Amino acid sequence: MARSVCVIVPSVGNHAELGIALDGLLSQTYPEVDVVVVGPERDEGRIVSESRGVRYIDDEGSSTRADACNVALRETESELVFFTDDDVIVPKDWVENLVRWFDRDEVAGVGGPNFAPPDESTLWQRVIDVTFCSAIFTVGTNYGKVGSEELEEVTQLPGVNSAYRRSVLDEVGGFDDGAIGAEDVLLDHRIRISGHKLWTDRKSVIWHRRRNLSRVRKQIANYGLVRTLASERYSELHHFTHTMVALFPPIVLSTLVFFIWGVANGGIAWPEFWDIGLSAVPLGLPRAGAHTLPTLIIMYNIIAWYGSAKGGSPNKDTVTIFLSPIVTFTLHWNYGMGVLRGRWRRLFGKSGLQIDDRSR
């Protein structure tokens, strides 16, 4: 007997792409998939949904994705609950591929990788995808997590490509109220500390359009903020890598100041600038200041290029790999600033006032 499945799609202000996502969900090879969209009462997504016979659920004024998903969970019934976004292209066998793993009792939730569609993405969206999937700098993320085995245990699932037993979601109480940016991280953490296991299917790919660079900056800053605030509630979520990224903006600024000071104090022999002037400038702090910044830039780019080349993105090519350090820097700077903002709020007891990066 087939397991009952409900796919929840939170949506706001994106009715054009929503239609494409729904067309994919309505063409699934798995029988009787219940698809619901949850969003603001007057959003144009309602028209798109109902024109396709898809149920549209009023998010009851929710200001975050987490709250909207909780509303949909209360308003639906099914054995299994799938989550994706309104800006995806869904393969026809997506539901069928993930459902099969729930025959194993140890599977509380399962997901798969998500990549930008190569043929429908701008250059910078493809660069962002390559950077997200880096094997080094962003290895802690789950954007392009591709397991080495057919089914591999993981600590978290991407919110855009995930499925859970409803009984497990009920047990942990759904998403954390008011969580933004990292609501899937918090949910998966509570599922795991409750004794359940999460898994990834390396072949269950979903195609997810990346945001443009300006929106990615805001998105990533939000992630850093929320992960820091969340670690106040769940101390286990704090990792040393968060501290390292938080140090990134201060290190960049201090290195830049050191460089300017070094140049101003004779750290570079200007007539011999192109051969770096090593023979003309004596050893000392001015020379160190003048050459530390360019040396770090070169090392940073080399590591970024290597990580992007080794990552699992299908958008890898010479151009996207070459440009990836620009996005890598953007991610590190904005995530670090988000972490610093979160720590500032915690320090002064202002942990609230979380703002969703997609207005509702």
C-alpha positions in Angstrom: 0.0 0.0 0.0 1.4 3.4 -1.0 2.3 5.8 1.8 0.3 9.0 1.8 2.4 12.1 0.9 1.8 15.8 1.3 4.2 18.3 -0.3 4.3 21.7 1.4 5.4 24.7 -0.7 5.8 28.0 1.2 5.5 30.9 -1.2 5.5 34.6 -1.1 5.7 37.1 -4.0 6.9 34.6 -6.5 3.9 33.5 -8.5 5.7 33.2 -11.8 8.2 30.6 -10.7 5.7 29.0 -8.4 3.7 27.8 -11.4 6.8 25.9 -12.8 7.3 24.2 -9.4 3.7 23.1 -9.2 3.7 21.8 -12.7 6.6 19.5 -11.7 4.9 18.4 -8.5 1.6 17.6 -10.3 3.5 15.4 -12.8 5.1 13.1 -10.3 5.3 9.3 -11.0 4.3 8.6 -7.4 0.5 8.1 -7.1 -1.7 10.6 -5.2 0.6 13.3 -4.1 -1.2 16.0 -2.1 0.4 19.4 -3.0 -0.4 22.5 -0.9 0.9 26.0 -1.1 1.1 28.2 2.0 1.4 31.9 1.8 -0.1 35.4 2.5 -3.8 35.6 2.0 -3.7 38.2 -0.9 -0.6 36.8 -2.6 -0.9 36.1 -6.3 0.3 32.6 -5.6 -3.2 31.8 -4.6 -4.5 32.3 -8.2 -1.6 30.3 -9.6 -2.3 27.5 -7.2 -6.0 27.3 -7.5 -5.9 27.5 -11.3 -4.0 24.2 -11.1 -6.4 22.6 -8.6 -3.8 23.0 -5.8 -5.0 23.9 -2.3 -3.8 27.3 -1.1 -3.5 27.7 2.7 -3.5 31.2 4.2 -0.4 31.5 6.4 -2.4 33.4 9.0 -0.1 36.4 8.8 3.1 34.5 9.4 6.3 36.6 9.0 8.7 33.6 8.6 8.9 30.5 6.5 9.0 28.4 9.7 5.7 29.8 10.9 4.1 29.4 7.5 5.2 25.7 7.4 3.8 25.1 10.9 0.4 26.5 9.7 0.5 24.1 6.8 1.4 21.2 9.0 -1.7 21.8 11.2 -3.9 22.1 8.2 -2.8 18.8 6.4 -2.8 15.1 7.0 -0.4 12.5 5.6 2.0 9.9 6.7 5.0 11.6 5.0 5.6 15.4 4.6 7.8 16.8 1.9 9.1 20.3 1.8 10.4 22.4 -1.2 10.4 26.0 -2.4 8.5 28.0 -5.0 11.6 28.5 -7.2 12.5 24.9 -8.0 12.3 22.6 -11.0 11.1 19.2 -9.7 12.1 16.0 -11.5 9.1 13.7 -12.1 10.5 10.9 -9.9 11.5 13.1 -6.9 8.7 12.0 -4.6 9.0 8.3 -5.6 12.8 8.3 -5.1 12.6 9.7 -1.5 9.5 7.7 -0.4 11.2 4.3 -1.0 13.7 5.0 1.9 10.9 5.2 4.5 10.6 1.4 4.3 13.6 1.5 6.6 12.6 2.1 10.2 15.7 4.1 10.9 14.8 6.8 8.4 13.1 9.7 10.1 13.9 12.1 7.3 15.6 12.0 4.0 16.7 14.5 1.4 19.1 15.1 -1.5 21.3 17.6 -3.2 20.0 20.8 -4.8 21.8 22.6 -7.7 21.1 25.5 -9.9 19.7 24.4 -13.3 22.6 24.9 -15.7 20.4 25.8 -18.7 18.2 28.3 -16.9 20.6 30.2 -14.7 22.6 33.4 -15.3 26.3 33.4 -15.1 26.4 34.7 -11.6 23.7 32.2 -10.4 26.0 29.5 -11.7 29.0 31.0 -10.0 27.0 31.2 -6.7 26.0 27.5 -7.1 29.7 26.5 -7.7 30.7 28.4 -4.6 27.9 27.0 -2.4 29.1 23.5 -3.4 32.8 24.2 -2.7 34.6 21.3 -1.2 36.5 23.5 1.3 35.2 27.0 2.2 31.5 26.0 2.3 31.9 22.4 3.2 29.7 22.9 6.3 26.6 23.8 4.2 24.1 21.3 2.8 23.4 23.0 -0.5 25.2 20.5 -2.7 25.8 17.7 -0.2 26.4 14.6 -2.3 26.9 11.5 -0.2 29.6 8.9 -1.0 27.0 6.1 -0.7 23.5 5.6 -2.1 22.1 6.5 1.3 24.3 8.3 3.8 23.5 9.6 7.3 23.7 13.4 7.7 23.2 16.0 10.4 20.8 18.2 8.4 18.7 18.3 5.3 18.2 21.2 2.8 14.8 22.7 3.3 14.2 22.8 -0.4 14.7 19.0 -0.8 13.5 17.1 2.3 10.9 14.6 3.5 10.0 13.5 7.0 7.7 11.1 8.8 4.8 13.2 10.1 5.0 11.3 13.4 8.5 12.6 13.9 7.5 16.2 13.1 4.6 15.9 15.6 7.0 14.5 18.2 9.4 17.5 18.0 6.6 20.1 17.6 7.4 21.2 14.1 9.6 24.2 13.3 10.8 26.7 15.9 8.4 29.6 16.0 9.9 32.7 14.4 13.0 31.0 13.1 14.4 32.5 9.8 17.3 31.5 7.6 18.2 28.4 9.5 14.7 26.9 10.4 15.7 23.6 8.7 18.9 23.5 10.8 17.0 23.9 14.0 14.3 21.4 13.1 16.8 18.8 12.1 18.8 19.4 15.3 15.8 18.7 17.5 14.9 15.6 15.5 18.4 14.2 16.0 18.6 15.0 19.7 15.3 13.2 20.0 17.1 10.0 18.9 16.1 9.9 15.2 18.4 9.7 12.1 18.4 11.8 8.9 19.8 10.6 5.6 20.7 11.9 2.1 20.1 10.2 -1.2 22.8 11.3 -3.5 20.7 10.7 -6.6 17.5 12.6 -5.5 18.5 16.0 -7.0 16.2 18.9 -7.2 16.9 21.9 -9.3 16.9 25.1 -7.3 17.3 28.6 -8.9 19.9 30.6 -6.9 19.1 34.2 -5.9 21.1 37.1 -7.4 24.2 38.2 -5.6 22.6 41.1 -3.7 19.9 38.8 -2.3 22.4 36.1 -1.5 24.3 38.7 0.6 21.2 39.3 2.7 20.3 35.6 2.8 23.7 34.6 4.1 23.9 37.4 6.6 20.6 36.2 7.9 21.9 32.7 8.3 24.9 33.9 10.3 22.5 36.0 12.6 20.1 33.1 13.2 22.7 30.4 13.7 24.3 32.7 16.4 20.9 33.4 18.1 20.0 29.7 17.8 23.2 28.7 19.6 21.9 30.6 22.6 19.0 28.1 22.8 20.9 25.1 21.5 24.6 25.4 22.5 25.5 22.3 20.5 24.8 24.2 17.3 27.8 26.4 17.8 31.0 25.3 16.0 34.5 26.7 15.9 33.9 27.5 12.2 31.3 30.1 13.2 33.9 31.8 15.4 36.4 31.6 12.5 34.0 33.2 10.0 33.1 35.9 12.6 36.7 36.8 12.7 36.8 37.2 8.9 35.6 40.9 8.6 37.9 42.1 11.4 40.9 40.3 9.9 40.1 41.8 6.5 39.8 45.3 7.8 42.9 45.1 10.0 45.0 43.6 7.2 43.8 46.4 4.9 44.8 49.0 7.5 48.2 47.3 8.0 48.7 47.4 4.2 47.9 51.1 3.9 50.2 51.8 6.9 53.0 49.7 5.4 52.8 51.4 2.0 52.7 54.8 3.6 55.8 54.0 5.6 57.9 52.8 2.7 57.0 49.1 2.6 57.1 49.1 -1.2 59.8 50.4 -3.5 57.5 52.1 -6.0 59.9 52.2 -8.9 60.2 48.4 -8.6 56.6 47.8 -7.7 56.1 45.1 -10.3 58.9 43.0 -9.0 57.5 43.7 -5.5 60.6 45.6 -4.5 61.9 42.9 -2.2 65.6 43.8 -2.8 65.0 47.5 -2.3 63.0 47.5 1.0 64.6 46.4 4.3 62.9 43.8 6.5 60.6 45.2 9.1 56.9 46.0 9.8 56.3 48.4 6.9 57.5 45.7 4.4 55.4 43.1 6.2 52.4 45.4 6.1 52.8 46.1 2.4 53.1 42.5 1.4 50.7 40.6 3.8 47.5 41.7 2.0 48.5 40.7 -1.5 50.0 37.4 -0.2 46.7 36.6 1.6 44.7 37.5 -1.4 46.7 35.1 -3.6 46.4 32.3 -1.1 42.7 32.9 -0.6 42.0 32.8 -4.3 44.0 29.6 -4.8 42.1 27.8 -2.0 38.8 29.1 -3.3 39.6 27.9 -6.8 40.6 24.5 -5.6 37.5 24.1 -3.4 35.2 25.1 -6.3 37.0 22.8 -8.7 36.6 19.9 -6.3 32.9 20.6 -5.4 30.0 18.7 -6.8 28.2 21.5 -8.7 27.2 20.6 -12.3 27.8 24.3 -13.1 31.6 23.9 -12.9 33.6 25.3 -15.8 36.6 27.5 -16.3 34.7 30.8 -16.0 32.5 29.9 -12.9 35.5 28.5 -11.0 37.6 31.6 -11.9 34.9 33.9 -10.6 34.1 31.9 -7.5 36.5 33.7 -5.1 34.3 36.9 -5.5 31.3 35.0 -4.3 33.3 33.2 -1.6 34.5 36.5 -0.2 30.9 37.8 -0.3 29.7 34.8 1.6 32.4 34.9 4.3 32.0 38.7 4.8 28.2 38.7 5.1 28.0 35.5 7.2 30.7 36.9 9.5 28.8 40.1 9.8 25.6 38.2 10.6 27.4 36.3 13.3 28.8 39.5 14.8 25.3 41.0 14.8 23.9 38.0 16.5 26.6 38.2 19.2 25.9 41.9 19.7 22.2 41.1 20.2 23.0 38.4 22.7 25.5 40.6 24.6 22.9 43.4 25.0 19.9 41.1 25.5 18.2 41.9 22.2 18.0 38.5 20.6 14.6 39.1 19.0 13.6 41.3 16.1 14.4 38.7 13.5 13.4 39.9 10.0 12.6 37.4 7.2 14.7 38.1 4.1 11.5 37.6 2.0 8.8 40.1 2.9 5.4 38.7 3.7 
